[in-house]
């Protein structure tokens, strides 16, 4: 009986010590959004570039440069004027930086709209936006976010 109480006391002490150490609390994901503009063209090869601002609910904020490159059966020219992005799986704003894998089917004339979901490891990003242009096709590629200088 004494051995069981002794083990319980040691386990409780170890738990209290772990809780008292800095940095042992479970990390919480944060909500981050991006507002952006993007313009580009495609003719089998697809390219686009733009700018945006990422802001998170913990107060972090960062200006970013965007680029998209890929290829497929695609043709057109478009500009996204009111783009929005939502990130999931983010613990720090720096995790939104990098290249995301993308696959898309798109079609539009005069007023254009886009919607995409992309992943980069544990981080996922959903993009939507409206703009103008014409485009038609299916494309695969990558979407890259870099810190603006």
GUPA-661177 format. One line per field, with one value per residue: residue number from 1; residue in one letter; x, y negated, z negated of N, C-alpha, C, O, CB in turn. Coordinates in Angstrom, 2 decimals, padded with zeros to 5 digits. Each point is the difference from the previous one (the first is absolute). Glycine has a CB too. Example, Ala and Ser with C-alpha at 12.3 -4.5 7.8 and 13.67 -1.06 7.14 Angstrom:
<sites>
pos = [1 2]
code = [a s]
n.u = [013.19 001.54]
n.v = [005.69 -002.22]
n.w = [-007.80 001.97]
ca.u = [-000.89 000.82]
ca.v = [-001.19 -001.19]
ca.w = [000.00 -000.06]
c.u = [000.90 -000.77]
c.v = [-001.20 -001.09]
c.w = [000.00 -000.73]
o.u = [001.04 000.51]
o.v = [000.02 -001.11]
o.w = [-000.66 -000.17]
cb.u = [-002.93 000.67]
cb.v = [001.15 001.74]
cb.w = [-000.59 002.32]
</sites>
This chain:
<sites>
pos = [1 2 3 4 5 6 7 8 9 10 11 12 13 14 15 16 17 18 19 20 21 22 23 24 25 26 27 28 29 30 31 32 33 34 35 36 37 38 39 40 41 42 43 44 45 46 47 48 49 50 51 52 53 54 55 56 57 58 59 60 61 62 63 64 65 66 67 68 69 70 71 72 73 74 75 76 77 78 79 80 81 82 83 84 85 86 87 88 89 90 91 92 93 94 95 96 97 98 99 100 101 102 103 104 105 106 107 108 109 110 111 112 113 114 115 116 117 118 119 120 121 122 123 124 125 126 127 128 129 130 131 132 133 134 135 136 137 138 139 140 141 142 143 144 145 146 147 148 149]
code = [x x x x x x x x x x x x x x x x x x x x x x x x x x x x x x x x x x x x x x x x x x x x x x x x x x x x x x x x x x x x x x x x x x x x x x x x x x x x x x x x x x x x x x x x x x x x x x x x x x x x x x x x x x x x x x x x x x x x x x x x x x x x x x x x x x x x x x x x x x x x x x x x x x x x x]
n.u = [000.83 002.88 -000.07 -002.67 001.12 002.68 -001.55 -001.82 002.51 001.34 -002.60 -000.19 003.00 -000.34 -002.50 001.47 002.49 -001.83 -001.42 002.87 001.05 -000.46 -001.68 -002.52 -002.34 -000.72 001.72 -002.96 000.13 000.53 -002.83 002.52 -002.37 002.01 -001.63 001.19 -000.36 000.40 000.80 000.43 -000.26 -000.92 001.60 -000.33 000.79 -002.38 001.98 -001.93 002.09 -001.91 001.19 -001.19 000.05 000.74 -002.24 000.74 -002.70 003.24 -000.66 001.13 -000.29 001.70 -000.39 -000.45 001.61 -002.75 002.16 -002.67 002.55 -002.36 000.33 -002.82 -000.92 000.90 -001.10 000.21 001.19 -000.91 000.38 -000.55 -001.24 -000.33 002.93 -001.71 002.74 -001.90 003.25 -001.47 002.61 000.58 001.80 000.47 -001.75 002.31 -002.52 -000.63 003.14 -000.58 -000.67 -003.23 000.61 -001.73 -001.72 -001.40 -002.24 000.62 -002.83 000.65 -001.48 001.06 000.52 002.93 -001.55 002.95 -001.43 003.29 -000.62 003.34 000.76 002.45 -000.06 -002.32 -000.85 -003.07 000.46 -003.39 001.32 -002.97 000.86 -002.43 002.03 -001.07 000.66 -001.23 000.83 -000.86 001.64 -000.16 002.37 001.42 001.29 000.90 -002.20 003.28 -001.46 002.93 -000.46 -001.39 003.24]
n.v = [001.19 -001.25 000.63 -001.68 -002.61 000.00 -000.15 -002.44 -001.79 000.44 -000.88 -002.76 -000.81 000.41 -001.95 -002.38 000.14 -000.29 -002.61 -001.48 000.31 -003.17 001.84 001.85 -001.83 002.41 -002.17 -001.33 000.98 -003.13 000.02 -000.39 -001.77 000.02 -002.91 001.34 -002.17 002.89 -001.64 002.91 000.14 002.94 000.28 003.30 -001.77 -000.47 -002.76 -001.01 -002.22 -000.78 -001.51 001.83 -001.63 003.19 -001.58 002.51 -000.57 -000.93 -003.25 001.68 -002.59 001.76 -002.55 003.03 -000.80 001.74 001.69 001.59 001.73 001.82 000.95 000.60 -000.04 -003.53 -001.88 -002.56 -002.56 000.52 -002.88 002.17 -003.34 002.02 002.28 000.86 001.74 001.48 000.58 002.79 000.11 -003.19 001.11 -002.90 -001.97 002.21 002.04 -002.16 000.71 002.05 000.34 000.24 002.82 -002.15 002.55 -002.73 001.47 -003.29 -000.29 -003.30 -001.21 -002.85 000.78 001.87 001.45 000.98 002.27 000.80 002.09 -000.88 002.44 -001.72 003.49 000.08 -002.21 000.92 -002.74 000.27 -001.95 -001.24 -002.03 -001.21 -000.46 -000.66 002.54 001.49 002.49 002.38 002.03 002.10 -001.99 002.41 -002.53 -000.21 -002.10 -001.26 -001.28 -001.72 -001.31 -002.25 -000.40]
n.w = [000.00 000.44 003.14 000.43 -001.42 001.73 002.79 -000.93 -000.67 002.85 001.53 -001.56 000.63 003.13 000.13 -001.39 001.99 002.58 -001.08 -000.51 003.16 000.97 002.11 -001.52 001.67 002.06 001.93 -000.31 003.17 -000.05 001.44 002.38 001.49 002.43 000.36 002.96 002.10 001.51 002.84 001.33 002.78 -000.04 002.82 -001.77 -002.43 -002.37 -000.30 -002.41 -000.93 -002.33 -002.00 -002.22 -002.37 -001.09 -002.04 -002.00 -001.48 -000.86 001.39 002.70 002.01 002.29 002.20 001.40 002.56 000.85 001.74 001.09 001.36 001.41 002.55 000.68 002.59 -000.63 002.38 -002.15 -000.10 -003.27 -001.09 -002.66 -000.14 -002.53 -000.56 -002.56 -000.58 -002.11 -000.99 -000.83 -001.88 -001.61 -002.68 001.61 002.03 000.70 000.86 002.54 001.06 002.45 002.71 -000.76 001.65 001.99 000.98 001.52 001.56 000.92 001.42 000.03 002.47 -001.50 -002.72 -000.32 -002.41 -000.79 -001.66 -000.63 -002.34 000.17 -001.86 -000.83 -001.38 -001.28 002.41 001.09 001.63 000.13 002.58 -000.27 002.29 001.28 002.37 002.36 001.65 002.00 -002.01 001.92 -002.20 -001.72 -001.51 -001.45 -001.57 -002.47 -000.98 -000.52 -002.69 000.79 -002.87 002.20 000.07]
ca.u = [-000.83 000.91 000.62 -000.99 -000.13 001.26 -000.02 -001.00 000.56 001.02 -000.66 -000.62 001.08 000.53 -000.99 000.05 001.26 -000.11 -000.90 000.66 001.08 -000.43 000.04 -000.55 -001.42 -000.28 -000.10 -001.32 000.02 -000.53 -000.76 000.66 -000.67 000.78 -000.68 001.01 -000.29 000.80 -000.31 000.85 -000.43 000.31 -000.05 000.64 000.73 -000.81 000.78 -000.69 000.72 -000.80 000.37 -001.05 000.29 -000.48 -000.20 -000.44 -000.76 000.89 000.60 001.07 -000.38 001.14 -000.23 000.54 000.03 -000.59 000.27 -000.58 000.55 -000.47 -000.28 -001.11 -000.82 -000.52 000.23 -000.74 000.62 -000.93 000.43 -000.81 000.10 -000.46 000.29 000.02 000.53 -000.15 001.00 -000.24 001.19 001.06 000.35 000.70 -000.23 001.06 -000.35 -000.76 000.97 000.44 -000.70 -001.16 -000.36 -001.32 -000.64 -001.21 -000.76 -000.46 -000.72 -000.56 000.01 -000.27 000.10 000.60 000.04 000.90 -000.07 001.02 000.50 001.38 000.65 001.45 000.19 -001.14 -000.72 -000.88 -000.46 -001.13 -000.04 -001.16 000.13 -000.70 000.79 -000.41 000.85 -000.56 000.88 -000.64 000.95 000.38 001.43 000.65 001.20 000.26 -000.33 001.04 -000.14 001.28 -000.05 000.30 001.16]
ca.v = [-001.19 -001.13 -000.11 -000.59 -001.41 -000.63 -000.17 -001.02 -001.29 -000.32 -000.34 -001.31 -000.99 -000.13 -000.74 -001.40 -000.57 -000.19 -001.14 -001.24 -000.36 -000.82 000.63 001.35 -000.05 000.39 -001.15 -000.23 -000.55 -001.35 -000.26 -000.98 -000.30 -000.78 -000.81 -000.07 -000.20 000.93 -000.04 000.89 000.48 001.40 000.60 001.26 -000.40 -000.96 -000.79 -001.14 -000.60 -001.00 -000.46 000.20 -000.20 001.06 -000.44 001.10 -000.44 -000.28 -001.31 000.04 -000.52 000.05 -000.24 001.13 000.05 001.25 000.45 001.29 000.54 001.35 000.30 000.91 -000.41 -001.26 -001.21 -001.14 -001.12 -000.36 -000.82 000.13 -001.30 000.11 001.37 000.30 001.32 000.47 001.01 000.89 000.72 -000.97 -000.31 -001.27 -000.58 000.38 001.29 -000.18 -000.20 001.20 000.42 000.87 000.78 -000.41 000.58 -000.80 -000.10 -001.38 -000.51 -001.31 -001.00 -001.36 000.06 001.29 000.40 001.13 000.69 001.06 000.47 000.44 000.48 -000.06 000.72 -000.07 -001.25 -000.03 -001.34 -000.08 -001.31 -000.37 -001.37 -000.42 -000.91 -000.09 000.70 001.21 001.14 001.29 001.09 000.78 -000.24 000.48 -000.77 -000.42 -001.35 -000.34 -001.22 -000.48 -001.26 -001.17 -000.75]
ca.w = [000.00 -000.06 001.32 000.91 -000.36 000.36 001.46 000.31 -000.39 000.99 001.27 -000.17 -000.05 001.36 000.77 -000.43 000.48 001.45 000.24 -000.43 000.92 001.12 001.31 000.03 000.34 001.39 000.91 000.58 001.35 000.12 001.22 000.86 001.26 000.94 001.02 001.04 001.42 000.78 001.43 000.75 001.30 000.25 001.33 -000.40 -001.20 -000.75 -000.94 -000.61 -001.12 -000.71 -001.34 -001.00 -001.42 -000.88 -001.37 -000.87 -001.17 -001.13 000.22 001.00 001.32 000.90 001.43 000.74 001.47 000.44 001.36 000.35 001.25 000.26 001.39 000.28 001.14 -000.52 000.78 -000.53 -000.71 -001.08 -001.13 -001.21 -000.66 -001.39 -000.40 -001.43 -000.34 -001.38 -000.31 -001.14 -000.42 -000.20 -001.39 000.07 001.31 000.94 000.61 001.25 001.08 000.68 001.21 -000.16 001.18 000.48 001.18 000.18 001.24 -000.01 001.17 -000.27 001.08 -000.48 -001.46 -000.28 -001.41 -000.24 -001.28 -000.03 -001.28 000.20 -001.21 -000.17 -001.25 -000.91 000.24 001.18 000.33 000.91 000.64 000.80 000.44 001.20 000.81 001.39 000.94 000.58 -000.16 000.17 000.00 -001.17 -000.21 -001.21 -000.23 -001.38 -000.41 -000.97 -000.81 -000.55 -000.76 000.82 -000.49]
c.u = [000.87 000.65 -000.96 -000.16 001.25 000.04 -001.00 000.52 001.07 -000.62 -000.64 001.06 000.58 -000.95 000.02 001.28 -000.07 -000.89 000.65 001.10 -000.51 000.10 -000.58 -001.49 -000.19 -000.19 -001.40 000.15 -000.62 -000.77 000.71 -000.79 000.95 -000.94 001.04 -000.58 000.97 -000.38 000.98 -000.61 000.33 -000.17 000.82 000.83 -000.83 000.90 -000.84 000.86 -000.88 000.58 -001.15 000.48 -000.62 -000.14 -000.60 -000.69 000.86 000.74 001.13 -000.53 001.24 -000.46 000.71 -000.04 -000.50 000.45 -000.62 000.58 -000.51 -000.23 -001.14 -000.69 -000.73 000.34 -000.79 000.88 -000.99 000.67 -000.99 000.22 -000.37 000.18 000.05 000.52 -000.21 001.00 -000.46 001.30 001.19 000.21 000.73 -000.13 001.07 -000.31 -000.83 000.93 000.38 -000.86 -001.08 -000.25 -001.42 -000.44 -001.31 -000.64 -000.59 -000.70 -000.58 000.10 -000.50 000.13 000.47 -000.04 000.92 -000.26 000.97 000.29 001.38 000.60 001.51 000.28 -001.26 -000.88 -000.82 -000.47 -001.16 -000.05 -001.32 000.19 -000.82 000.88 -000.53 000.99 -000.73 001.00 -000.81 001.08 000.15 001.51 000.45 001.24 000.22 -000.32 000.95 -000.29 001.36 -000.23 000.37 001.17 -000.30]
c.v = [-001.25 -000.23 -000.65 -001.49 -000.76 -000.25 -001.07 -001.39 -000.43 -000.41 -001.39 -001.10 -000.23 -000.80 -001.48 -000.67 -000.27 -001.19 -001.32 -000.43 -000.87 000.79 001.40 000.00 000.37 -001.26 -000.05 -000.50 -001.39 -000.11 -001.10 -000.13 -000.81 -000.74 -000.22 -000.43 000.88 -000.14 000.89 000.42 001.49 000.33 001.27 -000.21 -001.06 -000.72 -001.16 -000.54 -001.06 -000.32 000.27 -000.34 001.15 -000.59 001.15 -000.55 -000.21 -001.34 -000.01 -000.44 -000.02 -000.30 001.10 -000.24 001.38 000.34 001.38 000.42 001.42 000.21 000.97 -000.42 -001.27 -001.16 -001.15 -001.06 -000.45 -000.90 000.24 -001.27 000.05 001.44 000.14 001.41 000.30 001.13 000.86 000.72 -000.90 -000.27 -001.35 -000.52 000.41 001.32 -000.14 -000.17 001.33 000.31 001.03 000.74 -000.40 000.79 -000.75 000.22 -001.40 -000.35 -001.35 -000.89 -001.32 -000.06 001.40 000.27 001.19 000.58 001.16 000.38 000.59 000.45 -000.15 000.67 -000.04 -001.23 000.12 -001.43 000.11 -001.42 -000.20 -001.45 -000.27 -000.99 -000.06 000.75 001.15 001.12 001.28 001.06 000.72 -000.16 000.59 -000.85 -000.31 -001.48 -000.35 -001.32 -000.31 -001.29 -001.14 -000.75 -001.45]
c.w = [000.00 001.36 000.99 -000.30 000.40 001.51 000.40 -000.33 000.99 001.32 -000.08 -000.02 001.39 000.88 -000.35 000.49 001.50 000.33 -000.36 000.95 001.13 001.30 000.05 000.33 001.47 000.85 000.60 001.42 -000.02 001.31 000.78 001.30 000.87 000.93 001.09 001.35 000.77 001.46 000.75 001.32 000.12 001.48 -000.12 -001.26 -000.70 -000.99 -000.52 -001.13 -000.64 -001.36 -000.95 -001.39 -000.77 -001.39 -000.81 -001.24 -001.24 000.18 001.01 001.35 000.88 001.43 000.77 001.51 000.40 001.41 000.19 001.34 000.17 001.48 000.13 001.28 -000.41 000.93 -000.66 -000.62 -001.06 -001.04 -001.14 -000.81 -001.48 -000.45 -001.51 -000.20 -001.46 -000.20 -001.17 -000.31 -000.27 -001.50 -000.09 001.44 001.03 000.70 001.28 001.19 000.62 001.21 -000.31 001.31 000.41 001.22 000.16 001.35 -000.03 001.31 -000.38 001.21 -000.57 -001.52 -000.34 -001.50 -000.13 -001.38 000.04 -001.44 000.28 -001.32 000.09 -001.35 -000.83 000.24 001.28 000.21 000.99 000.54 000.72 000.43 001.25 000.75 001.41 000.88 000.65 -000.21 000.12 -000.06 -001.31 -000.16 -001.33 -000.22 -001.46 -000.16 -001.13 -000.69 -000.59 -000.76 000.95 -000.62 -000.08]
o.u = [-000.31 000.19 000.43 -000.06 -000.08 000.40 000.28 -000.23 000.06 000.46 000.08 -000.21 000.30 000.44 -000.03 -000.03 000.48 000.29 -000.33 000.38 -001.08 000.91 000.04 -000.58 000.84 -000.70 -000.61 000.87 -000.79 000.24 000.23 -000.48 000.93 -000.97 001.15 -001.21 001.12 -001.19 001.14 -001.04 000.77 -000.90 001.18 -000.13 -000.56 000.78 -000.83 000.81 -000.95 001.12 -001.15 001.16 -001.19 000.91 -000.83 000.17 -000.52 000.89 000.45 -001.14 001.10 -001.00 001.12 -000.79 000.35 000.19 -000.01 000.06 -000.13 000.48 -000.47 000.60 -001.12 001.04 -001.10 001.23 -001.19 001.23 -001.20 001.11 000.47 -000.97 000.41 -000.33 000.05 000.08 -000.67 000.85 001.14 -000.96 000.01 -000.01 -000.30 000.57 -000.14 -000.42 000.04 -000.82 000.23 000.17 -000.89 000.82 -000.71 000.67 -000.53 000.31 -000.55 000.87 -001.01 001.06 -000.66 000.04 000.18 -000.46 -000.05 -000.12 000.16 -000.45 000.60 000.01 -001.07 -001.13 000.49 -000.12 000.09 -000.05 -000.57 000.74 -000.45 000.85 -001.21 001.13 -001.23 001.21 -001.20 001.04 -000.74 000.74 -000.79 000.59 -000.38 000.11 000.01 -000.38 000.62 -000.92 000.99 000.13 000.86]
o.v = [-000.97 -001.15 -000.81 -000.80 -001.13 -001.08 -000.79 -000.95 -001.18 -000.95 -000.77 -001.07 -001.14 -000.83 -000.84 -001.16 -001.03 -000.77 -001.03 -001.17 000.28 000.81 000.63 001.06 -000.31 -000.93 001.03 -000.83 -000.33 000.76 -001.09 000.99 -000.65 000.58 -000.32 000.04 000.25 -000.07 000.20 -000.51 000.54 -000.50 000.02 000.77 -000.87 000.63 -000.55 000.72 -000.49 000.38 000.14 -000.35 000.29 -000.67 000.77 -001.16 -000.43 -000.32 -001.07 000.29 -000.30 000.53 000.39 -000.80 000.99 -000.89 000.82 -000.79 000.74 -000.77 000.58 -000.66 000.06 000.00 000.22 000.10 -000.15 -000.04 -000.20 -000.28 -000.81 000.75 -000.91 000.91 -000.90 000.92 -000.49 000.18 000.45 -000.24 -000.63 000.79 000.07 000.28 000.97 000.18 001.02 -000.82 000.95 -000.57 -000.12 000.36 -000.22 000.34 -000.41 000.53 -000.16 000.18 -000.02 -000.39 000.97 -000.94 000.78 -000.70 000.81 -000.81 000.80 -000.42 000.00 -000.66 000.38 -000.06 000.45 -000.78 000.73 -000.96 000.95 -000.75 000.92 -000.67 000.12 000.26 000.10 -000.21 000.04 -000.11 -000.23 000.13 000.16 -000.49 000.76 -000.79 000.68 -000.98 000.84 -000.77 000.09 -000.04 -000.79]
o.w = [000.70 000.40 000.82 000.93 000.47 000.43 000.90 000.76 000.36 000.64 000.95 000.58 000.37 000.79 000.89 000.42 000.46 000.92 000.58 -000.01 000.53 000.17 001.05 000.22 000.84 -000.40 000.28 000.28 -000.88 000.94 -000.51 000.55 -000.48 000.51 -000.30 000.21 -000.45 000.33 -000.42 000.41 -000.80 000.67 000.37 -000.95 000.66 -000.72 000.73 -000.57 000.62 -000.34 000.42 -000.21 000.13 -000.48 000.50 -000.37 -001.04 -000.78 000.40 000.36 -000.48 000.47 -000.34 000.50 -000.64 000.83 -000.92 000.94 -000.97 000.83 -000.99 000.85 -000.50 000.65 -000.50 -000.02 000.30 -000.11 000.16 -000.45 -000.79 -000.12 -000.72 000.77 -000.85 000.82 -000.91 000.87 000.08 -000.73 -001.06 000.94 001.19 001.06 000.74 001.14 -000.69 000.42 -000.74 001.07 -000.85 000.85 -000.98 000.98 -001.03 001.06 -001.09 000.85 -000.70 -000.49 000.37 -000.80 000.94 -000.90 000.93 -000.91 000.91 -001.07 001.07 -001.04 000.46 -000.48 001.03 -000.95 000.99 -000.77 000.56 -000.64 000.68 -000.59 000.23 -000.40 -000.10 000.10 -000.30 000.65 -000.96 000.97 -000.93 000.96 -000.88 000.93 -001.03 000.64 -000.65 000.30 000.72 -001.22 -000.39]
cb.u = [-001.50 000.22 000.95 -001.14 -001.43 000.75 000.38 -001.59 -000.54 001.09 -000.52 -001.67 000.22 000.76 -001.39 -001.34 000.77 000.05 -001.62 -000.91 002.26 -000.17 001.94 002.30 -001.24 -000.38 003.08 -001.83 000.64 001.67 -002.41 002.74 -003.20 002.89 -002.74 002.47 -001.96 001.37 -002.06 001.96 -000.43 000.18 -001.45 000.19 002.84 -002.86 002.97 -003.09 003.18 -003.12 002.67 -002.13 001.27 000.20 000.52 001.73 -001.41 -000.62 -001.09 002.29 -002.97 002.16 -001.32 000.06 001.60 -002.17 002.17 -002.20 002.20 -001.53 002.84 -000.91 000.84 -000.84 001.46 -003.08 002.57 -002.44 002.26 -000.94 -000.98 -000.70 000.86 -001.61 001.63 -002.56 002.49 -003.31 -001.96 000.43 000.13 001.65 -000.80 001.07 000.22 -001.45 000.83 001.67 001.84 -001.18 002.41 -000.38 001.79 000.29 -000.01 001.56 000.01 -000.28 000.63 -002.60 -001.18 001.44 -002.53 002.19 -002.36 001.12 -002.51 000.71 -002.47 000.28 003.51 002.50 001.32 -000.62 002.23 -001.26 003.06 -002.27 002.71 -003.11 003.19 -002.24 003.20 -002.53 002.74 -002.91 001.89 -002.66 000.66 -001.47 000.12 001.68 -002.49 002.03 -003.08 002.21 -000.39 -002.54 000.64]
cb.v = [002.22 001.60 002.84 003.02 001.74 002.21 003.19 002.61 001.67 002.54 003.22 002.13 001.81 003.02 002.90 001.72 002.24 003.22 002.52 001.78 001.85 -002.89 -001.98 -000.38 -001.46 003.09 -000.90 000.34 002.65 -001.72 001.78 -000.46 000.68 001.06 -000.85 001.73 -002.66 001.67 -002.55 001.30 -002.84 001.07 -002.28 000.00 001.40 000.79 001.19 000.23 000.93 000.42 -001.91 002.10 -002.82 002.50 -003.19 002.59 001.65 002.80 000.54 001.58 -001.13 001.15 -002.91 002.32 -002.66 000.48 -002.18 000.31 -002.20 000.85 -001.00 001.09 002.34 000.89 001.13 001.43 -000.59 002.21 -001.56 002.85 -000.25 -002.65 001.22 -002.47 000.69 -001.56 -001.02 000.13 001.45 -000.82 003.09 -000.13 -002.00 -001.50 000.01 -001.22 -003.08 001.68 -001.41 -000.99 002.07 -002.63 002.55 -002.02 002.95 -001.14 002.50 000.06 001.80 -000.01 -002.71 000.74 -001.63 -000.32 -001.49 -000.03 -000.33 -001.17 001.61 -001.52 -000.93 001.29 -001.77 003.18 -001.71 002.77 -000.92 002.39 -000.98 001.04 000.35 -002.47 -000.74 -001.10 -001.37 -000.87 -000.99 001.56 -002.25 002.86 -001.72 002.55 -000.47 002.24 -000.36 001.85 001.08 -000.15 002.46]
cb.w = [-001.91 -002.83 -001.31 -000.77 -002.38 -002.39 -000.61 -001.20 -002.77 -001.75 -000.52 -001.86 -002.73 -001.05 -000.78 -002.45 -002.29 -000.59 -001.01 -002.32 -001.10 -001.38 -000.63 -001.87 -002.61 -000.37 000.23 -002.55 001.90 -002.32 -000.60 -001.56 -000.64 -000.64 -001.37 -001.42 000.10 -002.28 000.22 -002.54 001.83 -003.01 000.90 003.35 000.39 000.98 000.44 001.18 000.47 001.56 000.53 001.64 000.14 001.88 000.25 001.21 001.98 000.43 -002.69 -001.62 -000.51 -001.98 000.00 -002.35 000.83 -002.30 001.03 -002.23 000.80 -003.08 001.54 -003.30 001.34 -002.98 002.66 -000.37 001.74 000.47 001.36 000.42 002.96 000.42 002.82 -001.20 002.65 -000.91 001.77 -000.25 001.21 002.98 000.56 -002.80 -002.33 -002.49 -003.01 -002.45 -000.45 -002.58 002.07 -002.81 000.16 -001.75 000.67 -002.51 001.20 -002.61 001.95 -003.24 002.48 002.45 -000.74 002.83 -001.34 002.42 -001.28 003.06 -001.87 003.01 -001.42 002.44 -000.42 -001.20 -002.21 000.57 -001.38 -000.48 -000.30 -000.58 -001.68 -000.49 -001.63 -000.04 -001.23 001.63 -001.18 000.75 002.67 -000.67 002.31 -000.64 003.12 -001.15 001.72 000.74 000.11 001.60 -002.92 001.98 001.34]
</sites>
